[in-house]
C-alpha cells in the first residue's frame, strides 16, 4: 500500500514538472512576438513612406517640367507667374481641367489673336499637357481633370437630353450642331468631341461658355449630358437627311430652293409642252 501510493505521488509530481512552463520560455515567446510585430510594422511603414516619397517626387518633377513648358510657350501672353498680362488673362485658379481642355484641343497656344481661339491640332504630347496642367494646378485650387467614371457615356440619356435642352441648346443647337454668336464668335459643334473635353468645358467655361460648377450641374448630370451627346453620334436622324441639324433655317431654305424650283421647272415644262 505504501509503495503504490508513493509511486502515484511521484508520477503526478513528474507530470506537473513536465507540464509547467518556465518563466524564461514565456518571456521568450513575448519577445519573439514583439520582434515579429515590430519588424512587420517597420517594413510596411518604410514601404509606404518610399511609395509616398516617390509619388511626391514624381509630382514635383511633373510640376517643374510643366513650369518650363509654360515659360517657353505660354508666358508671353499669360505672364511668367501666370498672373496675366495685357495679352492674356490670369491662369491662377483655372485648374488642371482648363489647361487640359485648352491645350488638349489645340486652342492654346493661339496662332493669332482673334475673337475666339480656334481648334487645331495639338502641339504637345499627353505627358507634356499633364505636366503643364500640374503646374497650373499647383498655383491655386481649381477644377480638376474629371474622373474616368463620369466619361463612360453610360448615364441617363433622357435626363441628359433634358439638361442639354435647358442649359446648352440655345447656343449649341438641340442636336449639338453648334451655332453663331455675336462679334464673330460661335458655339462649336459637339459631334466627335472627346468626353473628357466636354466635361472640362462645362466645368471651366471656355470662351463665351458659362461655368457649370457642381452646384449647377452635378458630376452625374454632366455625365448624363455626355451620354446624350454620344447617343446622338451613334444614332442617325430618324427623319432621314438631317441637313446639318440646323433646324428650320436649313429646312426652310431647302424647301424654298428645291421645292419652289421644282414648281417653276414643272410650270415651264407644261408651258413649253402646250406650245
C-alpha positions as CSV (number, residue, x, y, z in Angstrom):
1,X,0.0,0.0,0.0
2,X,2.8,2.4,1.0
3,X,4.8,1.8,-2.2
4,X,1.8,2.1,-4.5
5,X,0.9,5.5,-3.0
6,X,4.4,6.8,-3.2
7,X,4.6,5.7,-6.9
8,X,1.4,7.5,-7.7
9,X,2.6,10.7,-6.0
10,X,5.9,10.5,-7.9
11,X,4.2,10.1,-11.2
12,X,1.9,13.2,-10.5
13,X,4.9,15.3,-9.5
14,X,6.8,14.3,-12.7
15,X,3.7,15.2,-14.8
16,X,3.3,18.6,-13.1
17,X,7.0,19.3,-13.7
18,X,6.8,18.4,-17.3
19,X,3.6,20.5,-17.9
20,X,4.9,23.6,-16.2
21,X,6.4,26.3,-18.5
22,X,9.4,28.1,-17.1
23,X,9.5,32.0,-16.8
24,X,12.2,32.2,-19.5
25,X,10.0,30.4,-22.0
26,X,7.1,32.9,-21.5
27,X,9.5,35.9,-21.8
28,X,11.0,34.4,-25.0
29,X,7.6,34.0,-26.6
30,X,6.7,37.6,-25.7
31,X,10.0,38.8,-27.1
32,X,9.5,36.8,-30.4
33,X,6.0,38.2,-30.8
34,X,7.2,41.8,-30.2
35,X,10.1,41.4,-32.7
36,X,7.8,39.9,-35.4
37,X,5.2,42.6,-35.0
38,X,7.7,45.4,-34.8
39,X,9.6,44.1,-37.9
40,X,6.4,43.8,-40.0
41,X,5.3,47.3,-39.0
42,X,8.7,48.8,-39.8
43,X,8.8,47.1,-43.2
44,X,5.2,48.3,-44.0
45,X,6.0,51.8,-42.8
46,X,9.2,52.0,-44.8
47,X,7.5,50.7,-48.0
48,X,4.6,53.2,-47.6
49,X,7.0,56.0,-47.0
50,X,9.0,55.1,-50.0
51,X,5.9,55.0,-52.2
52,X,4.7,58.4,-50.9
53,X,8.2,59.9,-51.4
54,X,8.4,58.6,-54.9
55,X,4.9,59.9,-55.7
56,X,5.7,63.3,-54.3
57,X,9.0,63.3,-56.2
58,X,7.2,62.4,-59.4
59,X,4.6,65.0,-58.8
60,X,7.2,67.7,-58.1
61,X,9.1,66.7,-61.2
62,X,5.9,67.0,-63.3
63,X,5.3,70.5,-61.9
64,X,8.9,71.5,-62.7
65,X,8.6,70.3,-66.2
66,X,5.3,72.0,-66.6
67,X,6.7,75.3,-65.4
68,X,9.5,75.0,-68.1
69,X,6.9,74.3,-70.8
70,X,4.8,77.2,-69.6
71,X,7.7,79.6,-69.6
72,X,8.6,78.6,-73.1
73,X,5.2,78.6,-74.7
74,X,2.6,80.5,-72.6
75,X,4.4,83.2,-70.6
76,X,4.5,85.7,-73.4
77,X,0.7,86.2,-73.0
78,X,-0.1,85.0,-69.6
79,X,3.0,86.3,-67.7
80,X,5.9,84.4,-66.2
81,X,4.0,83.8,-63.0
82,X,0.7,83.0,-64.9
83,X,-0.9,86.1,-63.4
84,X,-1.9,87.5,-66.8
85,X,-0.9,90.5,-68.9
86,X,-2.4,92.8,-71.5
87,X,-2.5,90.0,-74.0
88,X,-3.8,87.2,-71.9
89,X,-5.8,86.5,-68.7
90,X,-4.5,85.2,-65.4
91,X,-4.4,81.4,-65.1
92,X,-4.3,81.3,-61.3
93,X,-7.2,79.3,-60.1
94,X,-8.4,78.0,-63.5
95,X,-7.3,74.4,-62.5
96,X,-5.9,71.5,-64.4
97,X,-9.1,70.9,-66.3
98,X,-8.8,74.3,-68.1
99,X,-5.3,73.6,-69.2
100,X,-6.2,70.1,-70.4
101,X,-9.1,71.4,-72.4
102,X,-7.4,74.5,-74.0
103,X,-4.1,72.8,-74.8
104,X,-5.5,69.3,-75.4
105,X,-7.9,70.7,-78.1
106,X,-5.2,72.8,-79.7
107,X,-6.9,76.1,-78.9
108,X,-3.8,77.1,-76.9
109,X,-1.3,78.5,-77.7
110,X,-3.3,80.7,-80.1
111,X,-1.8,81.2,-83.5
112,X,-3.2,84.7,-83.8
113,X,-5.3,86.9,-81.6
114,X,-9.0,86.9,-82.6
115,X,-12.5,86.9,-81.3
116,X,-12.2,83.3,-80.3
117,X,-9.5,80.6,-80.1
118,X,-9.8,78.2,-83.0
119,X,-9.5,74.4,-82.5
120,X,-6.5,73.0,-84.2
121,X,-4.1,70.0,-83.9
122,X,-2.4,70.0,-80.5
123,X,1.3,70.9,-80.3
124,X,2.1,68.9,-77.2
125,X,2.1,65.3,-76.1
126,X,-0.2,64.0,-73.5
127,X,2.6,63.9,-70.9
128,X,3.5,67.5,-71.6
129,X,-0.1,68.6,-71.3
130,X,-0.3,66.7,-68.0
131,X,2.9,68.5,-66.8
132,X,1.5,72.0,-67.6
133,X,-1.8,71.1,-66.0
134,X,0.0,70.0,-62.9
135,X,2.0,73.3,-62.8
136,X,-1.1,75.5,-63.1
137,X,-3.0,73.3,-60.6
138,X,-0.1,73.9,-58.1
139,X,-0.6,77.6,-58.2
140,X,-4.1,77.7,-56.7
141,X,-7.2,75.3,-56.4
142,X,-9.3,74.9,-59.4
143,X,-11.4,72.3,-61.4
144,X,-9.5,69.1,-61.7
145,X,-9.4,66.7,-64.7
146,X,-12.6,64.6,-64.4
147,X,-12.7,61.1,-63.1
148,X,-13.0,58.4,-65.8
149,X,-16.2,57.1,-64.2
150,X,-18.0,60.2,-65.5
151,X,-16.7,59.8,-69.1
152,X,-18.1,56.3,-69.9
153,X,-21.3,57.6,-71.6
154,X,-23.4,55.1,-69.6
155,X,-25.6,57.6,-67.8
156,X,-29.2,58.6,-68.1
157,X,-29.8,59.6,-71.7
158,X,-33.2,61.1,-71.1
159,X,-32.0,63.2,-68.2
160,X,-29.0,64.3,-70.2
161,X,-31.2,65.4,-73.1
162,X,-33.4,67.5,-70.8
163,X,-30.5,69.1,-69.2
164,X,-28.8,69.8,-72.5
165,X,-32.0,71.5,-73.9
166,X,-32.3,73.7,-70.8
167,X,-28.7,74.7,-70.4
168,X,-26.9,74.3,-73.8
169,X,-29.2,74.1,-76.8
170,X,-29.7,77.9,-77.1
171,X,-26.0,78.1,-78.3
172,X,-25.0,74.6,-79.4
173,X,-28.3,73.7,-81.0
174,X,-30.5,70.9,-79.6
175,X,-28.6,68.3,-81.7
176,X,-25.2,69.8,-80.7
177,X,-24.5,71.1,-84.2
178,X,-23.2,74.4,-83.0
179,X,-24.4,77.9,-83.9
180,X,-23.3,81.5,-84.5
181,X,-22.9,84.1,-81.7
182,X,-22.2,87.8,-81.7
183,X,-19.0,89.7,-82.7
184,X,-17.6,86.8,-84.8
185,X,-17.8,84.2,-82.1
186,X,-19.6,80.9,-82.3
187,X,-20.6,77.8,-80.3
188,X,-18.7,74.9,-81.8
189,X,-20.3,71.6,-82.9
190,X,-20.0,68.9,-80.3
191,X,-20.0,65.8,-82.6
192,X,-16.8,63.9,-82.3
193,X,-15.5,65.8,-79.2
194,X,-13.9,63.7,-76.5
195,X,-16.0,63.1,-73.4
196,X,-13.2,64.4,-71.2
197,X,-13.2,67.7,-73.1
198,X,-17.0,68.1,-73.0
199,X,-16.9,67.6,-69.2
200,X,-13.9,70.1,-68.8
201,X,-15.7,72.7,-70.9
202,X,-18.8,72.5,-68.7
203,X,-16.6,72.7,-65.6
204,X,-14.3,75.6,-66.7
205,X,-16.5,77.7,-69.1
206,X,-14.1,78.4,-72.0
207,X,-14.6,81.3,-74.5
208,X,-18.2,82.6,-74.1
209,X,-19.5,79.5,-72.3
210,X,-20.7,79.8,-68.7
211,X,-19.2,77.8,-65.9
212,X,-21.4,74.9,-64.8
213,X,-19.9,74.0,-61.4
214,X,-21.1,71.1,-59.3
215,X,-23.9,73.2,-57.7
216,X,-25.3,74.0,-61.2
217,X,-24.8,70.6,-62.7
218,X,-23.6,67.7,-60.5
219,X,-20.8,65.4,-61.9
220,X,-23.5,62.9,-62.7
221,X,-25.6,65.5,-64.5
222,X,-22.5,66.3,-66.7
223,X,-22.1,62.5,-67.3
224,X,-25.7,62.3,-68.4
225,X,-25.2,65.2,-70.9
226,X,-22.2,63.4,-72.3
227,X,-24.3,60.2,-72.6
228,X,-26.9,62.2,-74.6
229,X,-24.4,63.7,-76.9
230,X,-22.7,60.3,-77.6
231,X,-26.2,58.8,-78.2
232,X,-26.7,61.4,-80.9
233,X,-23.4,60.4,-82.6
234,X,-24.3,56.7,-82.6
235,X,-27.9,57.1,-83.8
236,X,-28.7,58.8,-87.1
237,X,-31.6,61.1,-87.6
238,X,-34.9,59.1,-87.8
239,X,-36.3,61.7,-90.3
240,X,-33.6,60.9,-93.0
241,X,-31.1,63.5,-94.2
242,X,-30.6,65.9,-91.3
243,X,-29.4,68.9,-93.3
244,X,-26.7,69.7,-90.8
245,X,-29.2,69.5,-87.9
246,X,-29.6,73.3,-88.1
247,X,-33.3,73.2,-87.7
248,X,-35.9,75.2,-89.6
249,X,-33.4,77.6,-91.2
250,X,-31.7,74.9,-93.3
251,X,-35.0,73.0,-93.8
252,X,-36.9,76.2,-94.9
253,X,-34.0,77.1,-97.3
254,X,-34.1,73.6,-98.8
255,X,-37.9,73.8,-99.4
256,X,-37.6,77.3,-100.8
257,X,-34.8,76.4,-103.3
258,X,-35.7,72.9,-104.3
259,X,-39.4,72.9,-103.7
260,X,-40.1,76.2,-105.4
261,X,-37.5,75.4,-108.0
262,X,-39.3,72.2,-108.8
263,X,-42.6,74.0,-109.2
264,X,-41.1,76.6,-111.5
265,X,-39.5,73.8,-113.6
266,X,-42.8,71.9,-113.9
267,X,-44.6,75.1,-114.9
268,X,-42.0,75.9,-117.6
269,X,-42.2,72.3,-118.9
270,X,-46.0,72.4,-119.1
271,X,-46.0,75.7,-120.9
272,X,-43.4,74.6,-123.4
273,X,-45.4,71.4,-124.0
274,X,-48.7,73.2,-124.6
275,X,-46.9,75.5,-127.2
